[in-house]
Amino acid sequence: MKYSVLFRKEAVDQVIYDKRSVLKVGQELGIDKSLIRKWVLLYQRHGIMGLMPISKRQYPPEFKVKVIKTMRKKSLSLLEACIQFNIRSTGALVKWIGLYDENGAEGFARKERKTKLPMTKRTKKPKTKEEELLEELASLRAENAYLKKLHALIQAEKEKEENRKSSRN
């Protein structure tokens, strides 16, 4: 992930709450305005979760067809569809549309798609119990740090909202 959730949230806050333009915020942060606009839309639609990184996920064929049909029925742009359905990549939508136009809904069937051959696996030497425990510890520490940052971000958001409410009164 190139930009942290906190960084994204601060950029969004400048646009939404400080009433600054997407262009100005983008120029100051050295980011294309379209990316800032996307973050704002994701935040408005999905809250803080819209700014969270999403690991690569597999979308079921029915979902892909639903997205394409909704796009065409409502004349949604690629960005609008991504925001509405919380899809992070417009490039993925372009591929889905091409596949759908070429083969219809059947184009999404797994057996018909060309797949890459799996890479040969290297044989790994078995890990010692100590190595396994150290790996688990590192993983738990990373998870804990992530959750702490998320909690701090949510708290900061609540405080900003309370400050805004109190300054209005």
N, C-alpha and C positions, 0 to 999 in steps of 0.2 A: 504494500500500500504506500503510495507516494506521499499522501497527506494524512495526518492523524485526524481522528474524530474531533478532537478539541480544536484543531486548526480550522477544520471545515465549519464547525459550529460557530467559531468566532467570525468567520467570513459571512456566514448566513446572518448572524446577529447584526452585523454592520449594515446589511441590506434591509433586513426586516425591521429592526428596532431603531437603528440610527438613521433610517431613511436615506441611505447613501445609494448611489447608482451601482448597478452590477459592473459597469464599465470602470468606474473609479476604484472600486474595491479590487477588481481584477488587475488594474494597472499598478496599484500600490503593492499587491501581493505577487505580482509577476505571473499571474495565471490568466488564461483565456476566459473572457466573460461568459462564454457558453458553459464552461465547467461550473462557474459560480452560480449561474442561473439554474443549472441542473441540481446543484446542491440545495438551493432555495426551494425549488419545486419538490424535491424529495423530502425535505424537512417539513414543508407545509402539508404534504400528503401523508407521510408516515412518521412524523415526529423524529426524535433522536435516532430511532432505529433506521431511518432512511439514510442516515449519514454513516452508519456502521459498515465495516467491510463485510462483503458477502463472499464466502468461499465459493469456488466453482461448484455450481449445482447443476444437476440434471433436471430438465423440465420434461414432464410427461408429454407425449404427443398430443393428447387432448387439450392441454394447456396451450401449446403452440398454435393449434388450430383456432382455439377460442380467441387468442390474442390477434391473430391475423384477421379473423372475421370481424372482431370488434373494431379493429383499425379501419377496415374498409367500410363497415356500416356507419361508423361515426366520423369517418374521414380524419382519423388521428394521424399526426406526424409520428415519425419514429420516436422522437423525444417524448411526446405526449403519451405514447403507448408504454415506453419504458417507465415513465413516472407512474402511470395508472397501475401497471402490473408489477412494479418494483423489480424491473429487469435492469441490470447495470450497463449492458452493452447494446448500443444501437446496431453494432456490427452483427451481433447474434440475430437480431430481428431481420436484418437484410438477408442473412443466410437462410433463415426460416422461410421468408417470403419467396426466395428463389427456389427453394426445395418444394414449397407448396405449389407454386405456379407451374413447376416442371412436372411434378408427380401427384399433386393433390395431397390429401391427408395421408395416403399410403406412403408418401415420401418420407414420413417420419418413423416408419416402422424400422426397428433396429436391424432386422435381418437383411433388409435391402440396402442399408447404408454401407458405404465402403468404410472399413475400419483399418487402422494401422495394425501391423503385426506387433505383438507385444515384444518388448525388449527382453533379451535373455537375462535372466537373473544371475547375479553373482552370488556365489556361495559365501555366506558370512560365517565367521567363526562364532560359536556360541558365546553369549555375554555372561560374565560372572554375575553373581547376585549383587555384588557391590555396584557394578556398572549399571545394572537394571535399576537399582534404587537411586543412583545418582541421576539417571535419565528421568525417572519419575519425579524426583525432587525438583529438577530444573523445570519440568513441565508444569508442576503445581505452582512453582514460584511465578512463572510467566502468567499463568491463569490468574493467580492472586493479584499480580500487578495490573493486569488488564481490568479486572473487576474493580479494583481501587480507583483506577482512572475513570472508569465509567461512572462509578458512584460520585466521584468528585465533579465530573461533568454535569451530572444530573442535579447535584446540589447547587452548583454555580448557576445553572439555568433557573432553578427555583428562586435563588436569591435575586437574580436579575429581574425576574418577573415580579417579585415582591417589591423591589426598589422602584420599578416602573409604576406599580399600583400606588405605592405610597407617595410618589412624586406627582401623581395625577390629582391626589386629594389635597 
